[in-house]
């Protein structure tokens, strides 16, 4: 539960990306109807069961969620580097073994 006047809690790591979503609302008399002045919202975009999901972010959480997604992407890149190094080591070790 968030305390009034305090920044709401955001998890340390969040999978996804923070993006600006632009869209038409569909109302014929709205400013967005001409396609030039679209509505904008900052959202968290993530994939779940093969589908892209969007969660609208309140303005006071955008920076914290953006930082959490950056930590996720950095950790994922480190893991990928470690996995590639492990794969290269295994392949080299197996190639150096005498053939049977």
C-alpha positions in Angstrom: 0.0 0.0 0.0 1.4 3.4 -1.0 1.6 6.2 1.5 0.2 9.6 0.4 3.0 11.9 -0.6 5.6 9.1 -0.8 6.9 7.5 -4.0 5.1 4.2 -4.5 7.2 1.0 -4.3 8.5 -0.5 -7.5 10.2 -3.9 -7.7 14.0 -3.8 -8.1 13.9 -5.6 -11.5 11.0 -5.6 -14.0 10.9 -7.5 -17.3 9.7 -5.4 -20.2 10.3 -2.0 -21.7 8.9 1.5 -20.9 7.6 3.1 -24.1 5.3 5.9 -25.2 2.1 4.6 -26.7 0.4 6.8 -29.2 -3.2 6.1 -30.3 -6.5 7.4 -31.6 -9.4 7.2 -29.1 -12.0 6.6 -31.8 -14.3 9.6 -31.0 -15.1 11.4 -34.3 -14.8 14.9 -32.9 -11.7 14.4 -30.8 -8.4 16.2 -31.7 -6.9 12.8 -32.5 -9.4 12.0 -35.3 -7.1 13.6 -38.0 -4.2 11.4 -37.0 -1.9 14.3 -36.3 -2.5 14.9 -32.6 -2.6 11.4 -31.1 -3.1 10.6 -27.4 0.1 9.6 -25.6 0.6 7.5 -22.6 3.7 6.0 -21.0 3.3 2.2 -20.7 5.2 -0.9 -19.6 5.3 -3.3 -22.6 5.9 -7.0 -21.9 5.3 -10.3 -23.5 3.1 -13.0 -21.8 2.1 -16.3 -23.4 3.2 -15.0 -26.8 1.2 -11.8 -26.6 2.3 -8.2 -26.0 0.7 -6.7 -23.0 0.6 -3.0 -22.1 0.2 -1.5 -18.6 -0.3 2.2 -18.3 2.1 3.8 -15.8 1.3 6.7 -13.5 3.6 9.6 -14.0 5.1 9.2 -10.6 6.3 5.7 -11.3 7.7 6.1 -14.9 11.3 6.8 -13.8 11.4 4.0 -11.2 9.9 1.4 -13.6 12.3 2.6 -16.4 15.2 2.1 -14.0 13.9 -1.4 -13.0 13.6 -2.4 -16.7 17.1 -1.1 -17.4 18.4 -3.3 -14.5 16.6 -6.3 -16.0 18.1 -5.7 -19.5 21.6 -5.3 -18.0 21.3 -8.6 -16.0 20.0 -10.4 -19.0 23.0 -9.2 -21.1 25.4 -10.3 -18.3 23.7 -13.8 -18.2 23.9 -14.0 -22.0 27.6 -13.2 -22.0 28.2 -15.9 -19.3 26.2 -18.4 -21.2 28.1 -17.7 -24.4 31.4 -18.0 -22.6 30.3 -21.3 -21.1 29.2 -22.6 -24.5 32.5 -21.7 -26.1 34.4 -23.4 -23.3 32.4 -26.6 -23.6 32.7 -26.7 -27.4 36.5 -26.1 -27.2 36.8 -28.8 -24.5 34.8 -31.3 -26.6 36.8 -30.5 -29.7 40.1 -31.1 -27.9 39.1 -34.6 -26.8 40.5 -37.5 -28.8 38.0 -39.0 -31.3 36.6 -42.4 -30.5 
